[in-house]
């Protein structure tokens, strides 16, 4: 998994904050929000997409209003960890429309799934007829959600490194680091002035 972080310009952070809250905002309105021309904002958004920072644009649904009122977090442990069994389990997860999220864990359980179902009976059907029949599954632990206190989709950008828009450096970065590179290569070495 890539954790590359080259920092963001302050303007890019603001663009991302607005887009995470209003994914369908018109470009002209987005430009007004961040104080740039529409063409400049369009170019910045395109670059954020090319860098993979913006992965895709989606529509969020209210799961209860479409009949998926039951949410379960499901811990799964495999009884052996051979490559073939792991790949088959991964394929099962990718192909299951009830599993919306899956995380590989370090700890007593191997995976944590987030499953949406119509009701308890629907979940039981998924558990007995699908999940426990997946190759390699040894133990399953189910935790049902009683209520949701917080459900946020926007990534927190407060701690993301901000670059200086003028030179690409993070604020506070020392210019001496650049001059030092010149000295290391034998370039940019300043001579002392001769005494007269």
C-alpha positions as CSV (number, residue, x, y, z in Angstrom):
1,X,0.0,0.0,0.0
2,X,1.4,3.4,-1.0
3,X,1.7,6.0,1.7
4,X,3.5,8.6,-0.5
5,X,2.9,12.1,0.7
6,X,4.5,14.9,-1.3
7,X,2.4,17.6,0.5
8,X,-0.3,19.9,-0.9
9,X,-0.5,23.5,-1.7
10,X,-2.9,25.4,0.5
11,X,-5.2,26.1,-2.5
12,X,-5.3,22.4,-3.3
13,X,-6.3,21.6,0.3
14,X,-9.1,24.1,0.1
15,X,-10.3,22.6,-3.2
16,X,-10.3,19.2,-1.7
17,X,-12.2,20.4,1.4
18,X,-14.9,21.9,-0.8
19,X,-15.1,18.9,-3.2
20,X,-15.4,16.4,-0.3
21,X,-18.4,18.3,1.0
22,X,-19.9,19.2,-2.3
23,X,-18.9,16.8,-5.0
24,X,-21.2,18.2,-7.6
25,X,-20.3,21.8,-7.2
26,X,-20.0,23.7,-10.5
27,X,-16.4,24.6,-11.4
28,X,-17.3,28.4,-11.5
29,X,-18.6,28.2,-8.0
30,X,-15.6,26.2,-6.8
31,X,-13.4,28.8,-8.3
32,X,-15.2,31.5,-6.4
33,X,-14.8,29.5,-3.2
34,X,-11.0,29.3,-3.5
35,X,-10.4,32.7,-5.1
36,X,-9.0,31.5,-8.5
37,X,-10.1,31.7,-12.1
38,X,-12.3,28.8,-13.3
39,X,-9.5,27.7,-15.7
40,X,-6.9,27.6,-13.0
41,X,-9.2,25.6,-10.7
42,X,-10.0,23.1,-13.5
43,X,-6.3,22.6,-14.1
44,X,-5.6,22.0,-10.4
45,X,-8.4,19.5,-10.1
46,X,-7.1,17.7,-13.2
47,X,-3.7,17.4,-11.6
48,X,-5.2,16.1,-8.3
49,X,-7.0,13.5,-10.3
50,X,-3.8,12.5,-12.2
51,X,-1.9,12.2,-8.9
52,X,-4.5,9.8,-7.6
53,X,-5.4,12.1,-4.7
54,X,-8.9,12.3,-6.1
55,X,-9.8,8.7,-6.8
56,X,-13.3,9.1,-8.0
57,X,-16.6,10.9,-7.6
58,X,-19.5,9.1,-5.9
59,X,-23.1,9.6,-4.6
60,X,-23.7,8.6,-1.0
61,X,-27.0,6.9,-0.2
62,X,-29.0,6.6,3.0
63,X,-28.8,2.8,3.5
64,X,-32.0,2.8,5.6
65,X,-34.1,4.4,2.8
66,X,-33.1,1.7,0.3
67,X,-34.0,-1.1,2.7
68,X,-30.5,-2.0,4.0
69,X,-31.3,-1.3,7.7
70,X,-28.8,-3.8,9.3
71,X,-25.1,-3.1,9.5
72,X,-22.7,-5.7,10.8
73,X,-18.9,-5.7,11.4
74,X,-17.6,-9.2,10.9
75,X,-14.3,-10.5,12.1
76,X,-13.0,-13.4,10.0
77,X,-10.1,-15.8,10.8
78,X,-8.7,-18.2,8.3
79,X,-7.6,-21.6,9.4
80,X,-4.6,-21.7,7.1
81,X,-2.8,-18.9,5.2
82,X,-1.8,-20.6,2.0
83,X,-1.7,-18.3,-1.0
84,X,-4.5,-20.2,-2.8
85,X,-6.9,-20.0,0.1
86,X,-6.2,-16.3,0.7
87,X,-6.7,-15.4,-3.0
88,X,-10.0,-17.3,-3.0
89,X,-11.2,-15.4,0.1
90,X,-10.1,-12.1,-1.5
91,X,-12.1,-13.0,-4.6
92,X,-15.1,-13.9,-2.5
93,X,-15.0,-10.5,-0.8
94,X,-14.6,-8.5,-4.0
95,X,-17.5,-10.3,-5.6
96,X,-19.9,-10.1,-2.6
97,X,-22.3,-7.1,-3.0
98,X,-23.1,-7.2,0.8
99,X,-19.5,-6.6,1.8
100,X,-18.8,-2.9,1.4
101,X,-15.5,-2.7,3.2
102,X,-12.8,-5.2,4.1
103,X,-9.6,-4.7,6.0
104,X,-6.7,-7.0,6.6
105,X,-5.7,-6.9,10.3
106,X,-2.8,-7.5,12.6
107,X,-4.1,-9.2,15.7
108,X,-6.3,-12.1,16.7
109,X,-8.5,-11.9,13.6
110,X,-7.3,-11.7,10.0
111,X,-10.0,-9.6,8.4
112,X,-12.7,-7.1,9.4
113,X,-15.7,-6.8,7.0
114,X,-18.4,-4.2,7.0
115,X,-21.6,-5.9,5.8
116,X,-25.0,-4.3,4.9
117,X,-28.2,-6.5,4.9
118,X,-31.9,-6.0,4.9
119,X,-32.4,-7.5,8.3
120,X,-31.1,-10.2,10.7
121,X,-32.6,-13.0,8.5
122,X,-30.9,-11.6,5.4
123,X,-27.6,-11.4,7.3
124,X,-28.0,-15.0,8.6
125,X,-28.5,-16.2,5.0
126,X,-25.3,-14.4,3.9
127,X,-23.4,-15.9,6.9
128,X,-24.5,-19.5,6.6
129,X,-24.8,-19.8,2.8
130,X,-22.0,-17.6,1.6
131,X,-19.3,-16.4,4.2
132,X,-18.8,-19.6,6.2
133,X,-18.7,-21.6,2.9
134,X,-15.8,-19.5,1.6
135,X,-12.7,-21.6,1.4
136,X,-10.3,-21.2,4.3
137,X,-12.7,-19.5,6.7
138,X,-12.3,-20.9,10.2
139,X,-14.0,-18.5,12.6
140,X,-16.5,-15.7,12.2
141,X,-17.5,-13.1,14.9
142,X,-20.4,-10.8,14.2
143,X,-21.1,-7.4,15.9
144,X,-24.3,-5.7,14.9
145,X,-24.6,-1.9,14.8
146,X,-27.3,-0.5,17.2
147,X,-26.9,3.1,16.2
148,X,-24.5,5.3,14.2
149,X,-23.0,8.2,16.2
150,X,-20.7,9.4,13.4
151,X,-20.4,8.6,9.8
152,X,-17.9,10.8,8.0
153,X,-16.5,10.4,4.5
154,X,-14.3,13.5,4.2
155,X,-10.6,12.9,4.8
156,X,-9.1,15.2,7.5
157,X,-6.7,17.6,5.8
158,X,-5.6,19.6,8.9
159,X,-2.4,17.6,9.4
160,X,-1.4,17.3,5.8
161,X,1.9,19.1,4.9
162,X,1.4,22.3,3.1
163,X,3.8,23.4,0.3
164,X,5.0,26.9,-0.4
165,X,3.1,27.8,-3.5
166,X,6.1,29.8,-4.8
167,X,8.9,27.2,-4.7
168,X,7.3,23.8,-3.8
169,X,8.9,23.7,-0.4
170,X,7.0,23.1,2.8
171,X,6.8,26.3,5.0
172,X,9.9,26.4,7.3
173,X,12.1,24.3,5.0
174,X,15.6,25.7,5.0
175,X,17.1,27.0,1.8
176,X,20.4,25.8,3.1
177,X,19.4,22.3,2.2
178,X,19.4,23.3,-1.4
179,X,22.7,25.1,-1.2
180,X,24.2,22.2,0.6
181,X,23.4,20.0,-2.4
182,X,25.5,22.3,-4.5
183,X,28.5,22.0,-2.1
184,X,28.2,18.2,-2.1
185,X,28.6,18.1,-5.9
186,X,31.4,20.6,-5.9
187,X,29.2,23.4,-7.2
188,X,28.3,26.7,-5.6
189,X,31.3,26.7,-3.2
190,X,31.9,30.4,-2.1
191,X,35.5,31.6,-1.8
192,X,36.6,33.9,1.0
193,X,37.4,37.4,-0.2
194,X,41.1,38.2,-0.4
195,X,42.5,40.6,2.2
196,X,44.1,43.8,0.8
